Amino acid sequence: MLQRTVITVLLSFLLNQFFLTLSIQQDFSIQACKWTLDWTIYPTKLHLGTTGYVIVWVRNIGDFELYIYKIWLQWDWNGNFSHSKDTNVYLSIGEKKYVGRIYFSVPEDITPGYHAYRLGISVKYKSKQSWIDIGRVWNDWETIEILEKPSISLEIYTFLRLLFDISMLICLLGLAYLSFKTRQKIKEKFNEDSLVMI
């Protein structure tokens, strides 16, 4: 009984040490199970009150097949809360795949400036016998600048941009129509001139 307790405590200590070191790496490695995360944040400029999303890709650079069943996003203003999305992505050795997108909102009441965020995945790898669940693994904390809310709200800007795009489309259609009418007149004139010659 004492031997089992000592082994359990030792195993628990090693696992805690292992996962603490693991969570501060970009390229992840668990035995021969390795992967890299790539992501893009939209919009590229974040303002107070912005709603956005993160697109996540994973590349399997290890020796085992991977199964990604959830992606995670955590901001420094969220405390212990994390945004998550269930996924269903299998990765062969050497394969890179789109895993999903996670939506988020930047609160209006935080201080503008640099804020930290991190991404994570919940992952299993395929051993010879079965799928082994590693659980949730985080990448390093990254920083991104959160800007003041623009003087003109993003909704008004988007609406004005849409109006501008529609007016440009109407102008282009008008020009195409005029061009068509002009060609018709030239064609009619050519036909009239060719009849006079006969």
Stockholm file with secondary structure:
# STOCKHOLM 1.0

chainA/1-198         MLQRTVITVLLSFLLNQFFLTLSIQQDFSIQACKWTLDWTIYPTKLHLGTTGYVIVWVRNIGDFELYIYKIWLQWDWNGNFSHSKDTNVYLSIGEKKYVGRIYFSVPEDITPGYHAYRLGISVKYKSKQSWIDIGRVWNDWETIEILEKPSISLEIYTFLRLLFDISMLICLLGLAYLSFKTRQKIKEKFNEDSLVMI
#=GR chainA/1-198 SS CHHHHHHHHHHHHHHHHHHHHHTTCSEEEETTEEEEEEEEEESSSEETTCEEEEEEEEEECSSSCEEEEEEEEEEGGGTTCCEEEEEEEEECTTCEEEEEEEEEECCTTSCSEEEEEEEEEEEEEECSSSEEEEEEEECCCEEEEEECCCSSCHHHHHHHHHHHHHHHHHHHHHHHHHHHHHHHHHHHHHHHHHHHHC
#=GC SS_cons         CHHHHHHHHHHHHHHHHHHHHHTTCSEEEETTEEEEEEEEEESSSEETTCEEEEEEEEEECSSSCEEEEEEEEEEGGGTTCCEEEEEEEEECTTCEEEEEEEEEECCTTSCSEEEEEEEEEEEEEECSSSEEEEEEEECCCEEEEEECCCSSCHHHHHHHHHHHHHHHHHHHHHHHHHHHHHHHHHHHHHHHHHHHHC
//
